[in-house]
Amino acid sequence: MKKIVIIGGGFAGLSCAKILSRFSRSLGLEVTLIDKSEKFNFLPELPDTVGRGIRPEHLVNDIGQFARRFNFRFIHEAVDALDLDQNKVFTRSGPLNYDYLVIASGSETNFYGNDAVRKYAYKLDDAVDAQRLIGSLEGKERYFISGGGYTGIEVATNLRLYLNRRKIDKQITIVERAPSILGPLPQWMKDYASDNLKRLNIEVLTNVSVEGIEGGGVKLSNAGVFDNSLLIWAAGVKTADFVQNLKTEKNPQGRIKVDTYLRLKDNCFVAGDAGYFAYRDTFLRMAVQFAIVQGEHAAKNIIRSISGRKLIKYKPLDLGYIIPMANNKSCGTVMGINMRGFLPTVFHYLMCTYRSYGAGNKFGILKDLVTGGRR
Ligand SMILES: Cc1cc2nc3c(=O)[nH]c(=O)nc-3n(C[C@H](O)[C@H](O)[C@H](O)COP(=O)(O)OP(=O)(O)OC[C@H]3O[C@@H](n4cnc5c(N)ncnc54)[C@H](O)[C@@H]3O)c2cc1C
C-alpha cells in the first residue's frame, strides 16, 4: 500500500486527489488529504460577495463530501511542519508518514509582520472573511484598500457598487506602494483600469503605503490618521508557515521552486500557489487554471513513478487573465486577444461558474449575479 498525503483541499489539492483516488484500488493507494479548513473556498468570487451580492455560502463546498464521493481520506487539521528526509507530516494530532507528498497549501494574505494591521484590517482569504467584511461595511467615514493589484481593484469596484446601491456617498481610496497600479501588467490595462477607477470615483494613491494603525484609525505614509475608516488588506500574499520554514529555494512570496516535473524532490510534488514554476524568463502567476492542471499533473506523475514509468514534463497552457471590475468594465487578455468592457466580464463569470463545484453553487452564483443577491 503506497501512502500519498496531499496538503490542501483547494483547487490543486482536490484535482490531485480526484485523479489519484481513481487508481486507489488498481495500484493499492491510500490517499489522504489534510486541510486546516473543513471547506473548499472558491476564491475568485470572494470580492463579488461585497458588491454583486454573491452569497458566501455559494462559494464553499464540504471537503468531507468530496472525500466520500471520490473515496479518499480527509483529515481536518493544520499542518505545522514537514520532515522531507523522514517522509513525515506534522499536525497537532501527531505525525503522519507518507510515500509520496503533494504540497498544495496555496497562499494567504501577507501582513508583513504588522500585527496592528492584521488585527484591524479585513482580508479576503475565505468565505468567513467575506462574511465578516460584509457585516462591517456600513457606518464608516472612509474606505481604504491597501494594494493596487487585481484583488485590490476588484474589491474597490465592488465596494463602490455596494455603497451606490445604498446611496452612501463616501470616499474609497486604493493605496499602492509602487509607482503604479497593476505592477508588471501592460500599460494599456493600467490606463484602462485607472480610467475606470476614476469614473467610479475611486481615488488611487501611488507611492504611498499604509504605515500602521494609530488610535483606531488608518495611518498613511503621506498623511495623518483617518478615524472610523475601514481597511481592506490586499497588499500581497505568502505561503503557509510550514512552507516558509522549509530549507529550499523559494521566491519572495515563499513559493517553492519546483523542477519541470513539479517536484521538490523525488517523492514530493508541489502544485498551485505553493509552487514557483519558472516560465518565459519569469514564473507562473497564481491562478486557478494553473492550480487545477498542476494538481492533476502531479497526480499523474505520482502514478507514473509508482508504475515505474518516465515522468512527464509540465508545460503550462496560459489561457490568459482578466481583471474583473464590478461595473462590467473589465479588461484582460484571453487566448492572446486583448479585451475590455463587458465581454471579459462575461468570460470571467462564465469561467468562474464553470469552475465552481456543485450544481447548487453554480445555480446560486448565477442567480445572485442576475438578482444582485436580493432574495
Ligand atoms: C480574492 C481572490 C481573488 C482571486 N481571483 C482570481 C481570478 O479571478 N482568477 C484566477 O485564476 N485566480 C484568482 N485568484 C487566485 C486563485 O484563487 C489561486 O491561484 C488558487 O486558489 C490557487 O489554488 P491552490 O489550490 O494552490 O490554493 P488554495 O485554493 O488557496 O487552497 C489551498 C488550501 O490549503 C489549505 N491550507 C493552507 N495552509 C494549510 C496548512 N498549514 N495545513 C493544512 N491546510 C492548509 C487551505 O485551507 C486551502 O484549502 C484569486 C485569489 C483571491 C484570494
The ligand as a Gaussian input file, in Angstrom:
#p B3LYP/6-31G(d) Opt

LIG

0 1
 C       -9.731000      37.350000      -3.617000
 C       -9.085000      36.482000      -4.648000
 C       -9.465000      36.590000      -5.984000
 C       -8.857000      35.783000      -6.946000
 N       -9.284000      35.891000      -8.252000
 C       -8.776000      35.050000      -9.177000
 C       -9.269000      35.064000     -10.523000
 O      -10.134000      35.865000     -10.875000
 N       -8.754000      34.161000     -11.403000
 C       -7.770000      33.267000     -11.024000
 O       -7.346000      32.462000     -11.844000
 N       -7.280000      33.246000      -9.775000
 C       -7.755000      34.101000      -8.848000
 N       -7.263000      34.074000      -7.566000
 C       -6.139000      33.177000      -7.259000
 C       -6.616000      31.744000      -7.129000
 O       -7.715000      31.690000      -6.261000
 C       -5.462000      30.878000      -6.614000
 O       -4.431000      30.926000      -7.564000
 C       -5.926000      29.446000      -6.391000
 O       -6.901000      29.391000      -5.377000
 C       -4.748000      28.562000      -6.015000
 O       -5.202000      27.281000      -5.743000
 P       -4.427000      26.365000      -4.696000
 O       -5.101000      25.054000      -4.698000
 O       -2.974000      26.425000      -4.950000
 O       -4.632000      27.096000      -3.294000
 P       -5.979000      27.411000      -2.487000
 O       -7.149000      27.425000      -3.364000
 O       -5.647000      28.634000      -1.714000
 O       -6.106000      26.173000      -1.493000
 C       -5.136000      25.939000      -0.505000
 C       -5.736000      25.069000       0.590000
 O       -4.691000      24.725000       1.504000
 C       -5.186000      24.832000       2.826000
 N       -4.053000      25.091000       3.735000
 C       -3.260000      26.191000       3.786000
 N       -2.347000      26.064000       4.761000
 C       -2.555000      24.859000       5.342000
 C       -1.933000      24.157000       6.412000
 N       -0.915000      24.659000       7.116000
 N       -2.405000      22.930000       6.753000
 C       -3.474000      22.386000       6.082000
 N       -4.096000      23.016000       5.061000
 C       -3.634000      24.231000       4.688000
 C       -6.169000      25.976000       2.772000
 O       -7.122000      25.889000       3.831000
 C       -6.805000      25.780000       1.397000
 O       -7.965000      24.983000       1.464000
 C       -7.851000      34.863000      -6.578000
 C       -7.468000      34.749000      -5.228000
 C       -8.075000      35.546000      -4.282000
 C       -7.657000      35.400000      -2.815000

